[in-house]
Amino acid sequence: MTNPGRIAVVRRFGAPEVISIETHPVAPLRSGEIRVAVRTGGLNPVDARLRSGTFGGSVPMALGTEFAGVVLESADARWVPGAEVIGWGVQGADADLVTTDATRLHPKPAELDWALAGGIGGVGSTAVTALDTISAAPGDVIVVHGAAGGVGTVLVQLAAARGLVVIGTAGPANQEHLVRLGAAAVEYGSGLSERVTAVAQGRPIAASIDLAGSAEAGDLATAVLAAGGQAITLVPETMAGHGIRLVRVQRSSATMAVLLDAIAAGTLTLPVESLPFTEIVEAHRRLDAKHARGKLVLDLSDNPHLPVL
Ligand SMILES: NC(=O)c1ccc[n+]([C@@H]2O[C@H](COP(=O)([O-])OP(=O)(O)OC[C@H]3O[C@@H](n4cnc5c(N)ncnc54)[C@H](OP(=O)(O)O)[C@@H]3O)[C@@H](O)[C@H]2O)c1
């Protein structure tokens, strides 16, 4: 019998302060299920939407959708206790224990840092999905709105590696960050379109990828479409406000393998900041602020279910 574990729950939708860490009992595993002791909990903007109620669903609601950890028990022969894994698609992953199935687990490389293991999947898979949705050839110019966050940091590097010319938008504090990733950096705000045109030096914009959801990103996407280019958004507000095609992340073990190979090869980096699980309210305040550089994750190294190393 496994001891109970902690889990982050909202019992009413609202500001970050509605989150509480509760204790939850553990049910026996059913055939095909795998129980993982969580070492890192991923944090994504969708978690803030879920918490506030703008994503739908009902309360009480357990938070978190992705994680990295160690298999504790397994009713599937493919995973044995002690295996280090990266997992996704589980509601309630901000917890000591998650129960999942083999289709939503990928082996964690032993040398991969735990924080990066818990943070790369969602943003990396979103970046791959977005890039695979557009049709762009080496030398084409693309604009990435909101390029300094988790998704953008990965997307800029993958796009540059494909030979695309990337113009990324970010605030003043993140301009250098974008240049280091391989983008031409442009500040968002009034006059964005003129600044992008100047940096593009007369070359047409092949695609606009919106990760920011701002009105000016929507306006520029509309202009790119009107000029015969492509435009997609990952943000529902830009679809609602400007009619730009909304793309949803596709997650798979195959995509995880591509991302992990790029990290191992040194061609993909992602700055990750960890906050202790007990500071999940502060973590959600930061999600609400929408000014992340790279990635924020939850550190559950104090999880009593983790094997003692
Ligand atoms: N559809 C899907 O399946 C899917 C999947 C994953 C993510 N998403 C969405 O994609 C978006 C990005 O996710 P993320 O994880 O990368 O978020 P994030 O890490 O919180 O990054 C947000 C970034 O947006 C930038 N930003 C804020 N206001 C901006 C503006 N007006 N113009 C341009 N950039 C601005 C910030 O840069 P500064 O600090 O420099 O301002 C920050 O780096 C979120 O809305 C998320 O919900 C959708």
The ligand as a MOL file (V3000), in Angstrom:
LIG
                    3D

  0  0  0     0  0            999 V3000
M  V30 BEGIN CTAB
M  V30 COUNTS 48 52 0 0 0
M  V30 BEGIN ATOM
M  V30 1 N -2.2650 26.1190 -28.3910 0
M  V30 2 C -1.4630 25.3250 -27.6830 0
M  V30 3 O -1.5290 24.0770 -27.7700 0
M  V30 4 C -0.4370 25.9390 -26.7930 0
M  V30 5 C 0.5980 25.1770 -26.2550 0
M  V30 6 C 1.5610 25.8160 -25.4660 0
M  V30 7 C 1.4800 27.1910 -25.2280 0
M  V30 8 N 0.4420 27.8850 -25.7470 0 CHG=1
M  V30 9 C 0.3280 29.3230 -25.5240 0
M  V30 10 O 1.4500 29.9590 -26.0990 0
M  V30 11 C 1.7540 31.1480 -25.3790 0
M  V30 12 C 3.2340 31.1840 -25.0290 0
M  V30 13 O 3.5090 30.1370 -24.1150 0
M  V30 14 P 4.8840 30.1540 -23.2960 0
M  V30 15 O 4.9300 28.9230 -22.4810 0
M  V30 16 O 5.9950 30.4550 -24.2030 0 CHG=-1
M  V30 17 O 4.6290 31.4430 -22.3480 0
M  V30 18 P 5.6610 32.2080 -21.4040 0
M  V30 19 O 6.8460 31.3470 -21.1410 0
M  V30 20 O 4.8690 32.7270 -20.2730 0
M  V30 21 O 6.2040 33.4170 -22.3010 0
M  V30 22 C 5.4210 34.4880 -22.5870 0
M  V30 23 C 6.3200 35.5120 -23.3030 0
M  V30 24 O 5.4640 36.4680 -23.8920 0
M  V30 25 C 6.2150 37.6760 -23.9710 0
M  V30 26 N 5.2810 38.7790 -24.0980 0
M  V30 27 C 4.4660 39.3240 -23.1570 0
M  V30 28 N 3.7300 40.2920 -23.7190 0
M  V30 29 C 4.1050 40.3720 -25.0450 0
M  V30 30 C 3.7210 41.1640 -26.1540 0
M  V30 31 N 2.7810 42.1060 -26.0470 0
M  V30 32 N 4.3150 40.9370 -27.3480 0
M  V30 33 C 5.2600 39.9830 -27.4970 0
M  V30 34 N 5.6670 39.1930 -26.4690 0
M  V30 35 C 5.0910 39.3940 -25.2790 0
M  V30 36 C 7.0720 37.7340 -22.7370 0
M  V30 37 O 8.2870 38.3770 -23.0990 0
M  V30 38 P 8.8020 39.6980 -22.3320 0
M  V30 39 O 9.1030 39.2960 -20.9030 0
M  V30 40 O 10.0420 40.0620 -23.0860 0
M  V30 41 O 7.7030 40.7140 -22.3850 0
M  V30 42 C 7.2740 36.2480 -22.3930 0
M  V30 43 O 8.5950 35.8600 -22.6670 0
M  V30 44 C 0.8190 31.1480 -24.1480 0
M  V30 45 O -0.2950 31.9800 -24.4030 0
M  V30 46 C 0.3580 29.7060 -24.0590 0
M  V30 47 O -0.9130 29.5790 -23.4480 0
M  V30 48 C -0.5070 27.2900 -26.5080 0
M  V30 END ATOM
M  V30 BEGIN BOND
M  V30 1 1 1 2
M  V30 2 2 2 3
M  V30 3 1 2 4
M  V30 4 1 4 5
M  V30 5 2 4 48
M  V30 6 2 5 6
M  V30 7 1 6 7
M  V30 8 2 7 8
M  V30 9 1 8 9
M  V30 10 1 8 48
M  V30 11 1 9 10
M  V30 12 1 9 46
M  V30 13 1 10 11
M  V30 14 1 11 12
M  V30 15 1 11 44
M  V30 16 1 12 13
M  V30 17 1 13 14
M  V30 18 2 14 15
M  V30 19 1 14 16
M  V30 20 1 14 17
M  V30 21 1 17 18
M  V30 22 2 18 19
M  V30 23 1 18 20
M  V30 24 1 18 21
M  V30 25 1 21 22
M  V30 26 1 22 23
M  V30 27 1 23 24
M  V30 28 1 23 42
M  V30 29 1 24 25
M  V30 30 1 25 26
M  V30 31 1 25 36
M  V30 32 1 26 27
M  V30 33 1 26 35
M  V30 34 2 27 28
M  V30 35 1 28 29
M  V30 36 1 29 30
M  V30 37 2 29 35
M  V30 38 1 30 31
M  V30 39 2 30 32
M  V30 40 1 32 33
M  V30 41 2 33 34
M  V30 42 1 34 35
M  V30 43 1 36 37
M  V30 44 1 36 42
M  V30 45 1 37 38
M  V30 46 2 38 39
M  V30 47 1 38 40
M  V30 48 1 38 41
M  V30 49 1 42 43
M  V30 50 1 44 45
M  V30 51 1 44 46
M  V30 52 1 46 47
M  V30 END BOND
M  V30 END CTAB
M  END
